[in-house]
Amino acid sequence: MDIIWRASRASANEVHDQLSDAPSYSAVRALLSVLVTKGHLRHEREGKRYVYLPTASPEKASKSALRRILSTFFNNSPAELVATLIDPKDVDDIELARIKAMIDERNRS
């Protein structure tokens, strides 16, 4: 998805060429097909090849994915998610200050 978002459109060959440690070309085509079936991509015929385009922006896709994670793992509780994210062994004081500033800004709005 990152490759297609950066390029805004790409063929399977172009995606394959940009993958480090790429799987086989047929595996890339199969994955693109799955992403089309799931609605994350659409494709257009360009000569003899398909060109793939994203159906949503990275921001919209990330929010949708986060909502699924929230419902699947955190009982739809943002507080439970945040509690997991701010584990002291994973978050330093700088990141914690950034999170606090975001919360403070949200409270002012």
Secondary structure as a PSIPRED ss2 file (coil, helix, strand):
# PSIPRED VFORMAT (PSIPRED V4.0)

   1 M C   1.000  0.000  0.000
   2 D H   0.000  1.000  0.000
   3 I H   0.000  1.000  0.000
   4 I H   0.000  1.000  0.000
   5 W H   0.000  1.000  0.000
   6 R H   0.000  1.000  0.000
   7 A H   0.000  1.000  0.000
   8 S C   1.000  0.000  0.000
   9 R C   1.000  0.000  0.000
  10 A E   0.000  0.000  1.000
  11 S E   0.000  0.000  1.000
  12 A H   0.000  1.000  0.000
  13 N H   0.000  1.000  0.000
  14 E H   0.000  1.000  0.000
  15 V H   0.000  1.000  0.000
  16 H H   0.000  1.000  0.000
  17 D H   0.000  1.000  0.000
  18 Q H   0.000  1.000  0.000
  19 L C   1.000  0.000  0.000
  20 S C   1.000  0.000  0.000
  21 D C   1.000  0.000  0.000
  22 A C   1.000  0.000  0.000
  23 P C   1.000  0.000  0.000
  24 S C   1.000  0.000  0.000
  25 Y H   0.000  1.000  0.000
  26 S H   0.000  1.000  0.000
  27 A H   0.000  1.000  0.000
  28 V H   0.000  1.000  0.000
  29 R H   0.000  1.000  0.000
  30 A H   0.000  1.000  0.000
  31 L H   0.000  1.000  0.000
  32 L H   0.000  1.000  0.000
  33 S H   0.000  1.000  0.000
  34 V H   0.000  1.000  0.000
  35 L H   0.000  1.000  0.000
  36 V H   0.000  1.000  0.000
  37 T H   0.000  1.000  0.000
  38 K C   1.000  0.000  0.000
  39 G C   1.000  0.000  0.000
  40 H C   1.000  0.000  0.000
  41 L E   0.000  0.000  1.000
  42 R E   0.000  0.000  1.000
  43 H E   0.000  0.000  1.000
  44 E E   0.000  0.000  1.000
  45 R E   0.000  0.000  1.000
  46 E E   0.000  0.000  1.000
  47 G C   1.000  0.000  0.000
  48 K C   1.000  0.000  0.000
  49 R E   0.000  0.000  1.000
  50 Y E   0.000  0.000  1.000
  51 V E   0.000  0.000  1.000
  52 Y E   0.000  0.000  1.000
  53 L E   0.000  0.000  1.000
  54 P E   0.000  0.000  1.000
  55 T C   1.000  0.000  0.000
  56 A C   1.000  0.000  0.000
  57 S C   1.000  0.000  0.000
  58 P H   0.000  1.000  0.000
  59 E H   0.000  1.000  0.000
  60 K H   0.000  1.000  0.000
  61 A H   0.000  1.000  0.000
  62 S H   0.000  1.000  0.000
  63 K H   0.000  1.000  0.000
  64 S H   0.000  1.000  0.000
  65 A H   0.000  1.000  0.000
  66 L H   0.000  1.000  0.000
  67 R H   0.000  1.000  0.000
  68 R H   0.000  1.000  0.000
  69 I H   0.000  1.000  0.000
  70 L H   0.000  1.000  0.000
  71 S H   0.000  1.000  0.000
  72 T H   0.000  1.000  0.000
  73 F H   0.000  1.000  0.000
  74 F C   1.000  0.000  0.000
  75 N C   1.000  0.000  0.000
  76 N C   1.000  0.000  0.000
  77 S C   1.000  0.000  0.000
  78 P H   0.000  1.000  0.000
  79 A H   0.000  1.000  0.000
  80 E H   0.000  1.000  0.000
  81 L H   0.000  1.000  0.000
  82 V H   0.000  1.000  0.000
  83 A H   0.000  1.000  0.000
  84 T H   0.000  1.000  0.000
  85 L H   0.000  1.000  0.000
  86 I C   1.000  0.000  0.000
  87 D C   1.000  0.000  0.000
  88 P C   1.000  0.000  0.000
  89 K C   1.000  0.000  0.000
  90 D C   1.000  0.000  0.000
  91 V C   1.000  0.000  0.000
  92 D C   1.000  0.000  0.000
  93 D H   0.000  1.000  0.000
  94 I H   0.000  1.000  0.000
  95 E H   0.000  1.000  0.000
  96 L H   0.000  1.000  0.000
  97 A H   0.000  1.000  0.000
  98 R H   0.000  1.000  0.000
  99 I H   0.000  1.000  0.000
 100 K H   0.000  1.000  0.000
 101 A H   0.000  1.000  0.000
 102 M H   0.000  1.000  0.000
 103 I H   0.000  1.000  0.000
 104 D H   0.000  1.000  0.000
 105 E H   0.000  1.000  0.000
 106 R H   0.000  1.000  0.000
 107 N H   0.000  1.000  0.000
 108 R H   0.000  1.000  0.000
 109 S C   1.000  0.000  0.000
